[in-house]
């Protein structure tokens, strides 16, 4: 689990404005991901670390900076 406050989530969503006279159909909800380092500030001392073999697979040494990407547009259960 990360050391980020619970009000900060990496996945954000917004709905683009669609005007009354817009000839295109509405897009719907769009999603984007923000990196965890935006909410961490300075690196605290003695931050928890992954074991070296796990860190190589995850791409970071610190669990607080790990950002798993789950595609929100992909159908679940494939």
N, C-alpha and C positions, 0 to 999 in steps of 0.2 A: 504494500500500500504506500502511496506517496505521502510526503509531508505537506502537501498543499492544503490550504483551507477548503472546507467543503463547498463554499460558494463559488469557487473557481473550477470550472469544468473545461476540458480541452475541446469539447465539441460544442460549437455554437450554431445557431440557426437564425435565419431571417427570411422574410417574405418580401420580394421586390415589389415596388409600387406598380400598380396597374391602373392607368387612367381610364376614365369612362369612354373616351374616344380612341383608345389604343387599338389599332387594327389587329394586333397579335393576341393570341390567347394567353391567359395568365400563366406564369412560369410555375407558381406554387412555392413551396418552401425550399430554400437553398441551405446547404450545410457547409461549414468550413471548420478546420481544426486549428487551434492555436498551440504553440509549443509550451511545455511546462516551464521552461526557463523564464517565461514572461512573469510568472507569479512567484518565483523563488527569490529574486533579489541577489544579495551576496551569498556565496556558498557558505553555509554554516560549517563549523569545525566538526570533525568526527561524523560526517555524513555516512549513512549506511552504504555498503558497496556490494555489488554482485560478485560471486566467485569469478575468476578470470575466464573460464570456459563459457559461462552464461553471459558474461559481459560481451564477449565476442559475438555471440548469437544475437543479442539484443541491440548492440551498437552503442552502448553506453555503460560506464562503470557504475553509475549511481541510479538506483531505482526511482528516485525523485525526478530524474530527468528522462525516464523512459516514457515514450509516447507510442502506445499501440494504436495502429490505424485500423479502424473497422469501417469499411465502405458503407455509408448510410444508404446508398442508392442500390446496393446489391440485394437481391431477394434473400431472405433468411431461409435456411434449410436446404440449400442446394447441395 
